[in-house]
Amino acid sequence: MRLLHRHYAFLAPGSVLASEASECAADQGQFWPYRRLVFERQQEVRAASGPDVLKRLAAELRLDGRLFATCVDGRKHTERVMAERAAGQRAGVNATPTIVVQGQRLPGVPDYAALQAAIRAALGR
C-alpha cells in the first residue's frame, strides 16, 4: 500500500498558490513538512493576498529562499496543481480531504475506526 497526495485546490486563489508552493518545497525534499506547516497556519495563509506568507513558511523550514521564490513567483507547478484539481473533479471529489482506499472514497475526515477498517479490508486482513 502507498500513500499519495493529490492537490484539490478549490477554496480560493490562495489555495492554488499554497499547493504550488508545496510542490516548490517538494523540489527541495520538504513536501510533507511544508504541507503540515501550511495546514497548521491555514488562517494566516488564507488571509494573505500573495506569496509572502508562503515564502516566510519556507524560511521557517530553512529552505533555499532564492530557489523557493523563483519557483513560486514563476508559477512552476501551476499546470500540475490544476491538472490534479481537474482529475479530482472528474472523479467526483467534492470535499477536502478525500481519502480513497482501494477505490473506496472516504470524504472529509474519517474517524480512525473507519479509516483503519478500510485499510485492513484493502490489505485483506
C-alpha positions as CSV (number, residue, x, y, z in Angstrom):
1,M,0.0,0.0,0.0
2,R,1.2,3.5,-0.7
3,L,0.1,7.0,0.3
4,L,-0.4,9.5,-2.5
5,H,-1.2,13.2,-2.1
6,R,-3.2,14.9,-4.9
7,H,-3.9,18.6,-4.9
8,Y,-7.5,19.7,-4.8
9,A,-7.1,23.4,-4.5
10,F,-10.6,24.9,-4.9
11,L,-11.3,27.1,-1.9
12,A,-9.7,30.3,-3.2
13,P,-6.9,31.5,-5.4
14,G,-4.7,31.3,-2.4
15,S,-5.3,27.6,-2.1
16,V,-3.9,27.1,-5.6
17,L,-0.8,29.1,-4.8
18,A,-0.3,27.2,-1.5
19,S,-0.5,23.9,-3.4
20,E,2.0,25.2,-5.9
21,A,4.3,26.3,-3.1
22,S,4.1,22.9,-1.5
23,E,5.4,21.5,-4.8
24,C,8.2,24.1,-4.7
25,A,9.1,22.7,-1.2
26,A,9.0,19.2,-2.6
27,D,11.6,20.3,-5.1
28,Q,13.8,20.7,-2.0
29,G,12.7,17.5,-0.4
30,Q,10.4,19.1,2.1
31,F,6.8,18.5,0.8
32,W,5.3,16.9,4.0
33,P,6.9,19.3,6.5
34,Y,5.8,22.3,4.3
35,R,2.2,21.0,3.9
36,R,2.0,20.4,7.6
37,L,3.1,23.9,8.3
38,V,0.6,25.4,5.8
39,F,-2.2,23.4,7.4
40,E,-1.2,24.5,10.9
41,R,-1.1,28.1,9.8
42,Q,-4.0,28.0,7.4
43,Q,-5.8,31.1,8.8
44,E,-2.6,33.1,8.1
45,V,-2.3,31.6,4.6
46,R,-5.9,32.3,3.8
47,A,-5.7,35.9,4.9
48,A,-2.7,36.5,2.7
49,S,-3.1,38.2,-0.7
50,G,0.1,37.0,-2.2
51,P,3.0,34.6,-1.8
52,D,4.9,36.4,1.0
53,V,3.4,34.3,3.8
54,L,4.3,31.1,1.9
55,K,7.8,32.3,1.5
56,R,8.0,33.0,5.2
57,L,6.9,29.5,5.9
58,A,9.6,28.2,3.6
59,A,12.1,30.2,5.5
60,E,10.9,28.7,8.8
61,L,11.8,25.3,7.3
62,R,15.2,26.6,6.2
63,L,14.5,26.1,2.5
64,D,16.7,27.8,0.0
65,G,14.8,31.1,-0.2
66,R,16.1,32.1,-3.6
67,L,15.1,28.8,-5.2
68,F,11.8,28.7,-3.5
69,A,10.9,32.3,-4.5
70,T,11.9,31.6,-8.1
71,C,9.7,28.5,-8.2
72,V,6.7,30.2,-6.5
73,D,7.0,33.5,-8.4
74,G,7.5,31.7,-11.7
75,R,4.4,29.5,-11.0
76,K,6.5,26.4,-11.9
77,H,3.9,23.9,-10.7
78,T,0.6,25.6,-11.8
79,E,-0.1,23.1,-14.5
80,R,0.3,20.1,-12.2
81,V,-1.9,21.6,-9.5
82,M,-4.6,22.5,-11.9
83,A,-4.4,19.0,-13.6
84,E,-4.8,17.3,-10.2
85,R,-7.8,19.5,-9.4
86,A,-9.4,18.7,-12.7
87,A,-8.8,14.9,-12.2
88,G,-10.4,15.2,-8.7
89,Q,-13.5,16.9,-10.2
90,R,-13.8,14.1,-12.9
91,A,-13.5,11.6,-10.0
92,G,-16.4,13.2,-8.1
93,V,-14.3,14.7,-5.3
94,N,-16.3,17.4,-3.6
95,A,-14.6,17.7,-0.2
96,T,-11.1,18.0,1.3
97,P,-9.7,15.9,2.4
98,T,-11.0,13.0,0.5
99,I,-9.2,9.7,1.2
100,V,-9.5,6.8,-1.2
101,V,-8.5,3.3,-0.2
102,Q,-8.6,0.8,-3.0
103,G,-11.4,2.7,-4.7
104,Q,-13.4,3.3,-1.6
105,R,-13.9,7.0,-1.1
106,L,-13.9,8.4,2.4
107,P,-14.8,12.1,2.1
108,G,-14.0,14.6,4.8
109,V,-12.0,13.5,7.8
110,P,-13.0,9.9,8.6
111,D,-12.8,8.7,12.1
112,Y,-9.9,6.4,13.0
113,A,-12.0,3.2,13.1
114,A,-13.4,3.8,9.6
115,L,-10.0,4.5,8.1
116,Q,-8.5,1.5,9.9
117,A,-11.3,-0.8,8.6
118,A,-10.9,0.4,5.0
119,I,-7.1,-0.1,5.2
120,R,-7.5,-3.6,6.7
121,A,-10.0,-4.6,4.1
122,A,-7.7,-3.4,1.4
123,L,-4.8,-5.4,2.9
124,G,-7.1,-8.5,3.2
125,R,-6.9,-8.6,7.0
